[in-house]
Amino acid sequence: MERQLIHPMGETYHEYLKDESKMRGAADSISFPESEAQIGSILQVMREKRMPVTIQGGKTGVVGSAVPSKGHIMNLSHMNQVKSFCIAEGGEAFLKVEPGITLNELRKAIDRLATPEAFFWPPDPSESTATVGGIASTDAVILNWDKTLLSSMVNPKICWTFIWVEKGCMVSSLS
């Protein structure tokens, strides 16, 4: 039996109606997909219902971008795995991760790689529970160790993304 992907909003899910901005929104339903296939299925249903979808990650943003105004919430926190790791001929390291992986989880995964070289992902938006998907979608700032601004360019650190388009199919994009 396939588990239910889309849940009606109820008291259990009220914490998903706000983020760190403290703004409060409204939604009819919520989902927690665990795969790209589930994302596709959920988006197909929402498209058929003509229901807007708000994408959420760690809900750490302070401008309300994870707060729904109506429709459906798709929370990607269950998509939090490192899918693969490789080192290219030029020595560049590449991680394929799901969008719901937090900065904390990403740092731990990088530490576990146990290679002679020290690898790191420079974006540090100061909130360790921020997700890679949220960091990328907002182009969060890169802070120095003493939290002074180094750069506001996260996206050059991301070389490949997968995007769902209106027709319900996924396209890939090489940055």
C-alpha positions as CSV (number, residue, x, y, z in Angstrom):
1,M,0.0,0.0,0.0
2,E,1.4,3.4,-1.0
3,R,1.6,5.9,1.7
4,Q,-0.3,9.1,1.5
5,L,1.8,11.9,0.0
6,I,-0.5,14.9,0.5
7,H,-1.9,15.7,3.9
8,P,-4.7,18.1,4.7
9,M,-3.6,21.0,6.9
10,G,-4.4,20.5,10.5
11,E,-3.1,21.3,14.0
12,T,-0.3,18.9,13.5
13,Y,1.2,21.0,10.7
14,H,0.6,24.6,11.9
15,E,4.4,25.1,12.5
16,Y,4.8,24.9,8.7
17,L,2.7,28.0,8.2
18,K,5.6,30.3,9.4
19,D,9.4,30.7,9.1
20,E,12.0,32.8,11.0
21,S,10.4,36.0,9.7
22,K,7.5,35.2,12.2
23,M,5.0,35.9,9.4
24,R,2.1,33.5,9.4
25,G,0.4,32.1,6.3
26,A,-2.3,29.8,5.3
27,A,-2.4,26.5,3.3
28,D,-4.9,23.8,2.4
29,S,-2.4,20.9,2.3
30,I,1.2,19.8,2.9
31,S,3.6,17.1,1.7
32,F,7.0,15.8,2.6
33,P,8.3,14.1,-0.5
34,E,11.3,11.7,-0.2
35,S,12.2,11.4,-3.9
36,E,12.1,13.1,-7.3
37,A,9.3,10.8,-8.4
38,Q,7.2,11.9,-5.4
39,I,7.8,15.5,-6.2
40,G,6.6,14.9,-9.7
41,S,3.4,13.1,-8.5
42,I,2.6,15.8,-6.0
43,L,3.2,18.6,-8.5
44,Q,0.9,16.8,-11.0
45,V,-1.9,16.7,-8.5
46,M,-1.4,20.4,-7.6
47,R,-1.3,21.4,-11.3
48,E,-4.6,19.5,-12.0
49,K,-6.2,21.4,-9.0
50,R,-4.6,24.6,-10.2
51,M,-3.3,25.0,-6.6
52,P,-0.2,27.2,-5.9
53,V,2.7,25.4,-4.2
54,T,5.1,27.0,-1.7
55,I,8.4,25.1,-1.4
56,Q,10.0,24.9,2.0
57,G,13.3,23.7,3.3
58,G,14.6,24.6,6.8
59,K,12.3,27.6,7.2
60,T,15.3,29.6,8.4
61,G,14.7,32.6,6.1
62,V,13.8,36.0,7.6
63,V,11.9,37.4,4.6
64,G,8.9,35.1,4.5
65,S,9.7,33.2,1.3
66,A,8.7,29.9,3.0
67,V,5.4,31.2,4.2
68,P,2.5,30.2,2.1
69,S,-0.3,32.6,1.2
70,K,-2.6,29.8,0.2
71,G,-2.5,26.4,-1.6
72,H,-0.1,23.6,-0.9
73,I,3.2,23.4,1.1
74,M,5.9,21.1,-0.3
75,N,8.4,20.7,2.5
76,L,11.7,19.1,1.3
77,S,13.2,18.4,4.7
78,H,12.9,14.6,4.1
79,M,15.1,14.9,1.0
80,N,18.3,15.3,3.0
81,Q,20.8,12.8,1.6
82,V,24.2,13.0,-0.1
83,K,23.7,11.1,-3.3
84,S,27.3,10.9,-4.6
85,F,30.8,12.3,-4.3
86,C,33.6,12.4,-6.9
87,I,36.9,14.1,-7.5
88,A,37.4,15.3,-11.1
89,E,40.7,15.1,-13.0
90,G,41.5,18.7,-12.1
91,G,41.1,18.0,-8.4
92,E,37.7,19.6,-8.0
93,A,35.4,17.8,-5.6
94,F,31.7,17.4,-6.4
95,L,28.9,16.4,-4.2
96,K,25.4,15.5,-5.4
97,V,23.0,16.3,-2.6
98,E,19.2,16.5,-2.2
99,P,17.8,20.0,-1.6
100,G,16.7,19.3,2.0
101,I,20.2,18.6,3.4
102,T,21.1,21.1,6.1
103,L,24.3,22.9,6.3
104,N,25.1,20.9,9.4
105,E,24.4,17.6,7.6
106,L,26.5,18.7,4.6
107,R,29.5,19.7,6.8
108,K,29.3,16.3,8.5
109,A,29.2,14.5,5.2
110,I,32.2,16.4,3.9
111,D,34.1,15.6,7.1
112,R,33.3,11.8,6.6
113,L,34.8,11.8,3.1
114,A,38.2,11.3,4.8
115,T,40.4,12.4,1.9
116,P,43.8,13.8,2.4
117,E,42.7,17.2,1.1
118,A,40.5,19.5,3.2
119,F,37.2,20.1,1.4
120,F,34.5,22.5,2.4
121,W,31.5,24.3,1.1
122,P,32.1,28.0,1.6
123,P,28.5,29.4,1.9
124,D,27.8,30.0,5.5
125,P,24.5,31.9,6.0
126,S,25.0,31.7,9.8
127,E,22.2,29.3,10.3
128,S,23.4,25.7,10.4
129,T,19.9,24.3,9.9
130,A,19.5,26.2,6.6
131,T,19.1,23.8,3.7
132,V,21.2,23.7,0.6
133,G,18.1,24.2,-1.5
134,G,17.1,27.3,0.5
135,I,20.7,28.6,0.4
136,A,20.8,28.2,-3.3
137,S,17.3,29.6,-4.1
138,T,18.0,32.8,-2.1
139,D,21.7,33.1,-3.0
140,A,22.4,33.4,0.7
141,V,25.5,35.3,1.7
142,I,28.9,33.8,2.4
143,L,30.3,35.0,5.7
144,N,33.9,34.9,7.0
145,W,34.7,33.0,10.2
146,D,34.2,36.2,12.2
147,K,30.8,36.6,10.3
148,T,31.9,39.5,8.2
149,L,30.6,39.5,4.6
150,L,33.0,37.7,2.1
151,S,30.6,37.4,-0.8
152,S,26.9,37.2,-1.7
153,M,27.4,34.7,-4.5
154,V,26.4,31.1,-3.5
155,N,25.3,30.1,-6.9
156,P,28.7,29.9,-8.5
157,K,29.4,27.0,-6.1
158,I,26.5,25.1,-7.6
159,C,27.1,23.5,-10.9
160,W,24.0,21.4,-11.6
161,T,20.4,21.7,-10.7
162,F,17.2,19.9,-11.6
163,I,14.1,22.0,-12.1
164,W,10.4,21.0,-12.4
165,V,8.6,23.0,-15.0
166,E,4.9,23.7,-15.5
167,K,4.2,20.8,-17.8
168,G,5.2,18.4,-15.0
169,C,8.6,17.3,-16.3
170,M,12.0,17.8,-14.8
171,V,14.8,19.6,-16.7
172,S,18.4,19.8,-15.7
173,S,20.5,22.9,-15.8
174,L,24.3,23.1,-15.9
175,S,25.5,26.4,-14.3
